[in-house]
């Protein structure tokens, strides 16, 4: 099974993405755990330029074994606020694609999450797999 988080937002380098994933059995007991993090810059950097070598399309993948239920959290934290902090005529969110697939590649969950450009976001997912 695979959980993937992707974005092609041009200024996604301004955000650190962290994911934690708990695998649960039928009774709700945790039987496995995975986490991943991608941090282009430390929080509080206040950088006005993308780090050298930054690739616009970002993807975090977690591959995990079959289980009965999965609970995962996605945290998107700004490391540098956008240059333009006025809201007039400015998009206030950017998309983050969340996708969960089984071992055959069939999509179990697909959602576009709107991330607040000025505050980031955090979201919990709980999904029955059987």
C-alpha positions as CSV (number, residue, x, y, z in Angstrom):
1,X,0.0,0.0,0.0
2,X,1.2,3.5,-0.7
3,X,0.3,7.0,0.7
4,X,1.5,9.8,-1.5
5,X,1.4,13.6,-0.9
6,X,2.1,15.8,-3.9
7,X,2.1,19.4,-4.9
8,X,3.3,21.4,-7.8
9,X,2.7,24.8,-6.2
10,X,5.5,27.1,-7.4
11,X,6.3,28.4,-3.9
12,X,5.9,25.1,-2.0
13,X,9.5,25.5,-0.9
14,X,8.1,27.9,1.7
15,X,6.5,24.9,3.5
16,X,7.8,21.9,5.4
17,X,5.6,18.8,5.1
18,X,5.4,16.1,7.7
19,X,3.4,12.9,7.6
20,X,2.8,10.2,10.3
21,X,1.0,7.0,9.6
22,X,-0.2,4.4,12.1
23,X,-1.3,0.9,10.9
24,X,-4.1,-0.6,12.9
25,X,-5.6,-4.1,13.3
26,X,-9.3,-4.9,13.6
27,X,-9.4,-4.0,17.3
28,X,-7.8,-0.6,16.6
29,X,-4.4,-1.7,18.1
30,X,-1.4,-0.2,16.4
31,X,0.6,-2.8,14.5
32,X,3.0,-0.5,12.6
33,X,4.1,3.1,12.2
34,X,5.8,5.2,9.5
35,X,6.7,8.8,9.2
36,X,8.2,11.0,6.5
37,X,9.3,14.7,6.4
38,X,10.5,17.0,3.7
39,X,11.9,20.3,4.9
40,X,13.4,22.5,2.3
41,X,14.3,25.2,4.9
42,X,14.1,25.4,8.7
43,X,11.0,27.0,10.2
44,X,11.6,30.7,10.6
45,X,14.1,31.0,7.7
46,X,12.3,34.0,6.1
47,X,14.1,33.2,2.9
48,X,13.0,35.1,-0.2
49,X,14.3,32.5,-2.7
50,X,13.9,28.8,-3.2
51,X,16.9,26.7,-2.0
52,X,19.4,25.7,-4.6
53,X,18.3,22.6,-6.5
54,X,14.6,22.9,-5.5
55,X,12.3,21.0,-7.8
56,X,8.8,22.4,-8.1
57,X,6.9,19.1,-8.0
58,X,7.2,17.7,-4.5
59,X,6.2,14.2,-3.5
60,X,6.3,12.3,-0.2
61,X,5.6,8.6,-0.4
62,X,5.1,6.1,2.4
63,X,4.9,2.5,1.5
64,X,3.4,0.2,4.1
65,X,2.1,-3.3,4.6
66,X,-1.6,-4.3,4.4
67,X,-3.6,-3.6,7.6
68,X,-7.2,-3.3,8.6
69,X,-7.3,0.5,9.2
70,X,-4.9,3.4,8.7
71,X,-4.7,6.7,10.6
72,X,-2.4,9.4,9.2
73,X,-1.7,13.0,9.9
74,X,-0.4,15.6,7.5
75,X,1.2,18.7,8.8
76,X,2.2,21.6,6.5
77,X,4.2,24.3,8.3
78,X,5.4,27.5,6.7
79,X,9.2,28.1,7.0
80,X,9.0,31.5,5.2
81,X,5.8,33.5,4.7
82,X,4.8,34.6,1.1
83,X,6.4,37.8,0.0
84,X,3.0,39.4,-0.7
85,X,1.1,39.4,2.6
86,X,-1.9,41.4,1.3
87,X,-5.0,39.4,0.6
88,X,-6.4,41.5,-2.2
89,X,-6.3,39.6,-5.5
90,X,-4.0,36.9,-4.0
91,X,-4.8,33.2,-3.8
92,X,-5.0,32.3,-0.1
93,X,-4.6,28.6,-0.5
94,X,-2.6,26.1,-2.6
95,X,-3.4,22.5,-3.5
96,X,-1.9,19.4,-1.9
97,X,-2.9,16.1,-3.4
98,X,-3.5,13.2,-1.0
99,X,-3.7,9.7,-2.5
100,X,-3.9,6.2,-0.9
101,X,-3.5,3.2,-3.1
102,X,-3.6,-0.5,-2.5
103,X,-0.9,-3.0,-3.6
104,X,-2.5,-3.4,-7.0
105,X,-2.4,0.4,-7.6
106,X,-6.1,0.9,-7.1
107,X,-7.0,4.2,-5.5
108,X,-8.7,3.9,-2.1
109,X,-8.6,7.6,-1.3
110,X,-8.0,10.7,-3.4
111,X,-8.4,14.2,-2.0
112,X,-7.2,17.7,-2.9
113,X,-6.4,19.5,0.4
114,X,-6.4,23.3,0.3
115,X,-3.4,24.6,2.3
116,X,-3.6,28.1,3.8
117,X,-0.6,30.0,2.4
118,X,-0.3,32.1,5.5
119,X,-0.7,29.4,8.2
120,X,-0.2,26.0,6.7
121,X,-2.5,23.2,7.8
122,X,-2.9,20.0,9.7
123,X,-5.3,17.2,8.9
124,X,-6.2,13.8,10.3
125,X,-7.4,10.9,8.1
126,X,-8.8,7.6,9.3
127,X,-9.6,5.0,6.6
128,X,-10.9,1.4,6.9
129,X,-9.0,-0.7,4.4
130,X,-10.9,-4.0,4.7
